[in-house]
Amino acid sequence: MSDLARTDELFYTRAGLDRGKLERQVGEALAGADDGELFLEYRQTESLAYDDGKLKSASFDTSQGFGLRAVSGEAAAYAHATELSHDAVARAAKTVQAVKTGQSGKAAEGPAGTNRQLYTDENPLNSMPFADKAKLLAEIDAYARSKDARVRQVMASISGEWQAVQILRADGHRVGDIRPLVRLNVSVIVGDGDRQESGSYGLGGRFAFSHVVGTDSWQHAADEALRQALVNLGAVPAPAGEMPVVLGPGWNGVMLHEAVGHGLEGDFNRKKTSAFAGLMGQRIAAPGVTVIDDGTISDRRGSLTIDDEGTPTSRTVLIEDGILVGYMQDRQNARLMGMKPTGNGRRESFAHHPMPRMTNTIMLGGKHDPQEIIRSVKRGLYAVQMGGGQVDITNGKFVFNAAEAYLIEDGRVGPAVKGAMLIGNGPDALTRVTMIGNDMALDPGIGTCGKDGQGVPVGVGQPTMLIDRLTVGGTAA
């Protein structure tokens, strides 16, 4: 059964909506508008958390609702409700009439169709009994504690989601998508005397729980969390100052996502609030730097068959060999900028309006062996794993903490350091990339992106790369 047929069964057969009547309501509500859609959603979520030797919390939730949007020029009206009924849609239609008179004289052309399927449509919540999930978390706790006597606390969690959406346009065009999502996370705290340090590791994607609950998978997660915690337990204070910085592959792409990716979203550039506004076709990064946003990678956390406006996602080249060549676009900003939508119109749920958002944002690999990159550094910092950070979109300035980092001394990886902060700005950092590794890797499937109060699952990736000069904030005397 196709995703459209399965969502028909959810929203019409089960919810009792009459498809023909609903299509007429949407057509009338959006008559005269430049663009818009009715977004129907049904979602199930489940999460379990194990902490300090016991099951700390467990939740299961089912939600459903719709969002109706009418777009006219730069304005948009949005109404949503948890009630799936024709009366509720009629009330929403009255709300969006405030902007339903379009400015262009005709409705925007609808999105193209697609027959691809990037992930299973099976519900992961049904693939593993609750008791087995709780037992697994207890096993992870016991395993991590058995590995080292210095383990003081273990936190493990598992979560799953099954989301079904259908999007209806004024012209009668309908598309459906069914989206699974799972995640496993392990955090470990170790101690020696009065000193305590932590480490964490997670994995996930758009697939069944079987991909993350196999023994090899969860033991790898626990081993990595413990390894990182023990590395930090023996770390010395990080130095401060300007120095070369080598960023490791994979999850470190989160810095690219925050410091550069958001600045390449269409709305910020249309409004000229991005540090990259007005620079299309110009060099904004060092030669060799190519950055893409790709929502078409099978089973990845950030991938979508269609975005939340019904547009098929794409592989969008943003920076090519250092030149700015593209933005990530939803339908409204693409139309206002005279560009094509790229399938990046995303929303957290039916209660939220869509806007340009990243999917899987990746810097492509280069030609250098990672060890060659490290050997080229006389004295610097090797950031293996990034932690949290903050970014100012208007100027690209960022501050990120390194969750796992080492000194590089005479071309060799030296002692682990604690408290290293990477300080700079995205546009400047991109021009300082001097070596790019041949080891591009994607993150393990743990990213969530926040923007304008909305959170959506995303992916990142990058190879090992050398930034020849970056400010490092440290704690060494």
Residue pairs with C-beta under 8 A, 6 or more apart in sequence:
1 9
2 176
3 117
3 121
3 164
3 176
3 177
3 178
3 305
4 166
4 174
4 175
4 176
5 176
6 121
6 164
6 176
6 178
7 40
7 164
7 165
7 166
7 176
7 177
7 178
8 19
8 166
8 176
10 42
10 164
10 166
11 17
11 40
11 42
11 84
11 166
12 18
12 19
15 64
15 84
16 84
16 85
17 84
17 85
17 86
18 86
21 86
22 38
22 86
22 89
22 168
23 168
23 172
23 174
25 86
25 89
25 90
25 93
26 37
26 38
26 68
26 89
26 168
26 169
26 170
27 170
27 171
27 172
28 93
29 36
29 38
29 68
29 70
29 89
29 92
29 93
29 96
29 97
29 100
29 170
30 36
30 37
30 70
30 96
30 100
30 107
30 169
30 170
31 100
31 170
32 100
32 101
32 102
33 70
33 71
33 72
33 96
33 99
33 100
33 101
33 102
33 107
33 170
34 71
34 72
34 73
34 102
34 103
34 104
34 107
34 108
34 335
35 70
35 71
35 107
35 108
35 331
35 332
35 335
36 68
36 69
36 70
36 71
36 76
36 96
36 169
36 170
37 68
37 69
37 167
37 168
37 169
37 309
37 310
38 66
38 67
38 68
38 89
38 167
38 168
38 169
39 66
39 67
39 68
39 69
39 165
39 166
39 167
39 308
39 347
39 350
39 354
40 66
40 84
40 165
40 166
40 167
40 168
40 350
41 63
41 64
41 65
41 66
41 67
41 163
41 164
41 165
41 349
41 350
42 62
42 63
42 64
42 163
42 164
42 165
43 62
43 63
43 64
43 161
43 162
43 163
43 164
43 349
44 60
44 61
44 62
44 123
44 125
44 161
44 162
45 59
45 60
45 61
45 63
45 159
45 160
45 161
45 162
46 59
46 60
46 61
46 125
46 130
46 159
46 160
46 161
47 57
47 58
47 59
47 157
47 158
47 159
47 160
48 55
48 57
48 58
48 59
48 130
48 133
48 134
48 137
48 157
48 158
48 159
49 55
49 56
49 57
49 58
49 137
49 155
49 156
49 157
50 56
50 134
50 137
50 138
50 140
50 141
50 154
50 155
50 156
50 157
51 153
51 154
51 155
51 156
52 153
52 154
52 155
53 141
53 154
55 134
55 137
55 138
58 130
58 134
60 125
63 82
63 349
64 82
64 84
64 350
65 80
65 81
65 82
65 83
65 84
65 349
65 350
65 351
66 80
66 81
66 84
66 88
66 89
66 92
66 350
67 78
67 79
67 80
67 347
67 350
67 351
67 352
67 353
68 78
68 79
68 80
68 89
68 92
68 93
68 95
68 96
69 76
69 77
69 78
69 96
69 353
69 354
70 76
70 77
70 96
70 97
70 99
70 100
71 99
71 108
71 331
71 332
72 99
72 100
72 101
72 102
72 103
73 102
73 103
73 104
73 336
74 332
74 336
75 99
76 99
76 332
76 353
77 95
77 96
77 97
77 98
77 99
77 100
78 96
78 353
79 91
79 92
79 93
79 95
79 96
80 92
80 350
80 351
80 352
81 88
81 91
81 92
107 170
107 171
108 331
108 335
110 169
110 171
110 173
110 310
111 173
111 175
111 306
111 309
111 310
111 311
111 312
111 331
111 341
112 311
112 312
113 175
113 312
114 305
114 306
114 312
116 296
116 305
116 312
117 305
118 206
118 296
118 297
118 298
118 299
118 300
118 303
118 304
118 305
119 179
119 180
119 206
119 207
119 298
119 299
119 303
119 305
120 180
120 206
120 207
120 208
121 178
121 180
122 180
122 208
123 162
123 180
124 160
124 161
124 162
124 180
124 181
124 182
124 207
124 208
124 209
125 160
125 161
125 162
127 208
127 209
127 210
128 209
128 210
128 213
133 158
133 209
133 213
136 158
136 213
136 218
137 156
137 157
137 158
139 218
140 154
140 156
140 186
140 218
140 221
140 222
141 154
141 156
143 219
143 222
144 151
144 154
144 186
144 188
144 222
144 225
144 226
145 151
145 154
147 222
147 223
147 226
148 190
148 226
148 230
150 190
150 191
150 192
150 230
150 233
151 188
151 189
151 190
151 226
152 189
152 190
152 191
152 196
153 188
153 189
154 186
154 187
154 188
154 189
154 222
155 186
155 187
155 188
156 184
156 185
156 186
156 187
156 222
157 183
157 184
157 185
158 182
158 183
158 184
158 185
158 209
158 212
158 213
159 182
159 183
160 180
160 181
160 182
160 183
160 209
161 179
161 180
161 181
161 182
162 178
162 179
162 180
162 181
163 178
163 179
163 180
163 181
164 176
164 177
164 178
164 179
165 176
165 177
165 178
165 179
165 308
166 174
166 175
166 176
166 177
167 174
167 175
167 176
167 306
167 308
167 309
167 310
168 174
169 310
173 310
175 306
175 310
177 304
177 305
177 306
179 206
179 304
179 305
180 206
180 207
180 208
181 204
181 205
181 206
181 301
181 457
182 204
182 205
182 207
182 208
182 209
182 211
182 212
183 202
183 203
183 204
183 212
183 301
183 445
183 446
184 202
184 203
184 204
184 212
184 213
184 217
184 218
184 221
185 200
185 201
185 202
185 221
185 446
186 200
186 201
186 202
186 218
186 221
186 222
186 224
186 225
187 198
187 199
187 200
187 225
188 198
188 199
188 200
188 222
188 225
188 226
188 228
188 229
189 196
189 197
189 198
189 229
190 196
190 197
190 198
190 199
190 226
190 229
190 230
190 233
191 197
191 233
192 233
195 233
196 233
197 229
197 230
197 232
197 233
197 235
197 418
198 228
198 229
198 232
199 224
199 225
199 226
199 227
199 228
199 229
199 230
199 231
199 232
199 403
199 404
200 225
200 228
200 403
201 220
201 221
201 222
201 224
201 225
201 228
201 444
202 221
202 444
202 445
202 446
203 212
203 217
203 221
203 444
203 445
203 446
204 212
204 301
204 444
204 445
204 446
205 211
205 299
205 300
205 301
205 445
206 299
206 300
206 301
206 303
207 299
211 217
211 299
212 218
228 385
228 403
228 404
231 404
231 416
232 403
232 404
232 416
232 418
234 415
234 416
235 415
235 416
235 417
235 418
236 415
236 416
236 417
236 418
236 476
237 417
237 418
237 419
237 474
237 475
237 476
237 477
238 381
238 402
238 405
238 417
238 418
238 419
238 420
238 421
238 472
238 473
238 474
238 475
238 476
239 381
239 407
239 417
239 472
239 474
239 476
240 472
240 473
240 474
240 475
240 476
241 471
241 472
241 474
242 469
242 470
242 471
242 472
243 379
243 380
243 381
243 469
243 470
243 472
244 377
244 378
244 379
244 380
244 381
244 408
244 466
244 467
244 468
244 469
244 470
245 380
245 381
245 382
245 383
245 422
245 466
245 467
245 470
245 472
246 373
246 374
246 377
246 380
246 381
246 382
246 383
246 408
246 464
246 465
246 466
246 467
247 255
247 383
247 386
247 462
247 464
247 465
247 467
248 382
248 383
248 384
248 385
248 464
249 370
249 437
249 439
249 440
249 441
249 461
249 462
249 463
249 464
250 441
250 442
250 443
250 444
250 460
250 461
250 462
251 385
251 386
251 443
251 444
251 446
251 460
252 383
252 384
252 385
252 386
252 462
253 361
253 362
253 363
253 442
253 443
253 460
253 461
253 462
254 386
254 389
254 443
254 447
254 460
255 386
255 389
255 398
255 400
255 422
256 291
256 361
256 363
256 460
256 462
257 358
257 361
257 447
257 449
257 458
257 460
258 389
258 391
258 398
258 400
259 391
259 396
259 398
259 424
259 425
259 426
259 429
260 291
260 319
260 396
260 426
260 427
260 430
261 291
261 293
261 318
261 328
261 358
261 361
262 268
262 274
262 358
262 391
262 393
262 451
263 269
263 274
263 275
263 276
263 393
263 396
263 426
263 427
264 274
264 276
264 291
264 293
264 318
264 319
264 324
264 326
264 327
264 328
265 274
265 327
265 328
265 344
265 355
265 356
265 357
265 358
266 327
266 328
266 329
266 330
266 333
266 334
266 337
266 339
266 344
266 356
267 330
267 333
267 355
267 356
268 274
268 277
268 393
269 276
269 277
269 278
269 327
269 337
270 333
270 336
270 337
271 277
272 278
273 393
273 394
274 393
274 394
275 393
275 394
275 395
275 396
275 425
275 426
275 427
276 284
276 324
276 396
276 427
279 324
280 324
280 325
280 327
281 323
281 324
281 325
282 323
282 324
283 322
283 323
283 324
284 319
284 322
284 323
284 324
284 427
284 430
284 431
285 291
285 319
285 322
285 323
285 430
285 431
285 433
286 322
286 430
286 431
286 432
286 433
286 434
287 321
287 322
288 321
288 322
288 366
288 433
288 436
289 319
289 321
289 322
289 363
289 430
289 433
289 436
290 317
290 319
290 320
290 321
290 363
290 364
291 317
291 318
291 319
291 361
291 362
291 363
291 364
292 315
292 316
292 317
292 318
292 361
292 362
292 364
293 315
293 316
293 318
293 328
293 342
293 344
293 358
293 359
293 360
293 361
293 362
294 303
294 313
294 314
294 315
294 316
294 359
294 360
294 362
295 302
295 303
295 304
295 307
295 313
295 314
295 315
295 343
295 344
295 359
295 360
296 303
296 313
296 314
296 315
297 303
297 360
297 442
297 459
300 360
300 442
300 445
300 459
301 360
301 445
301 446
301 447
301 457
301 458
301 459
302 358
302 359
302 360
302 361
302 447
302 457
302 458
302 459
302 460
303 313
303 359
303 360
303 459
304 313
304 343
304 346
304 359
305 312
305 313
306 312
306 313
306 343
307 313
307 330
307 343
307 344
307 345
307 346
307 354
308 345
308 346
308 347
308 354
309 330
309 331
309 341
309 345
309 354
311 331
311 341
311 342
311 343
311 345
312 343
313 342
313 343
313 344
313 359
314 342
314 343
316 326
316 328
316 342
316 343
316 344
317 325
317 326
318 324
318 325
318 326
318 327
318 328
319 325
319 430
322 430
326 342
327 337
327 339
327 342
327 356
328 342
328 344
328 356
328 357
328 358
329 337
329 339
329 340
329 341
329 342
329 344
329 345
329 356
330 341
330 344
330 345
330 346
330 354
330 355
330 356
331 341
331 345
333 356
334 340
334 341
334 342
343 359
344 356
344 357
344 358
344 359
345 354
345 355
345 356
345 357
346 354
346 355
346 356
346 357
346 359
346 456
347 353
347 354
347 355
347 454
347 456
348 454
348 455
348 456
352 454
355 451
355 452
355 454
357 449
357 451
357 454
357 456
357 458
358 449
358 458
359 458
359 459
360 442
360 458
360 459
360 460
360 461
361 458
361 459
361 460
361 461
362 440
362 442
362 459
362 460
362 461
362 462
363 436
363 440
363 461
363 462
363 463
363 465
364 440
364 463
365 436
365 437
365 438
365 439
365 440
365 463
366 435
366 436
366 437
366 438
366 463
366 465
367 436
367 438
368 435
368 436
368 437
368 438
368 464
369 437
369 438
370 437
370 438
370 439
370 463
370 464
372 435
373 435
373 437
373 464
373 465
373 466
374 382
374 408
374 411
374 412
374 413
375 411
375 412
376 411
376 435
376 466
377 408
377 411
377 466
378 410
378 411
379 407
379 408
379 409
379 410
380 407
380 408
381 402
381 405
381 406
381 407
381 408
381 417
381 420
381 472
382 405
382 406
382 407
382 408
382 413
383 402
383 404
383 405
383 420
383 422
384 402
384 404
384 405
384 406
385 402
385 403
385 404
385 405
386 400
386 401
386 402
386 403
386 422
387 400
387 401
387 402
387 403
388 400
388 401
389 398
389 399
389 400
389 401
389 422
390 398
390 399
391 397
391 398
391 426
392 398
395 425
396 425
396 426
396 427
396 428
397 424
397 425
398 422
398 423
398 424
398 425
398 426
399 421
399 422
399 423
399 473
400 421
400 422
401 419
401 420
401 421
401 422
402 417
402 420
402 421
402 422
404 416
405 416
405 417
405 420
406 413
406 414
406 415
406 416
406 417
407 413
407 414
407 415
407 417
408 414
417 474
418 475
419 474
419 475
420 472
420 473
420 474
421 472
421 473
421 474
422 470
422 471
422 472
422 473
423 470
423 471
423 472
423 473
424 470
424 471
429 467
429 470
432 467
432 468
432 469
432 470
433 465
433 466
433 467
433 468
434 466
434 467
434 468
435 465
435 466
436 463
436 464
436 465
436 466
437 463
437 464
437 465
438 463
439 463
439 464
440 461
440 462
440 463
441 461
441 462
441 463
442 459
442 460
442 461
443 459
443 460
443 461
445 459
447 457
447 458
447 459
447 460
448 455
448 456
448 457
448 458
449 455
449 456
449 457
449 458
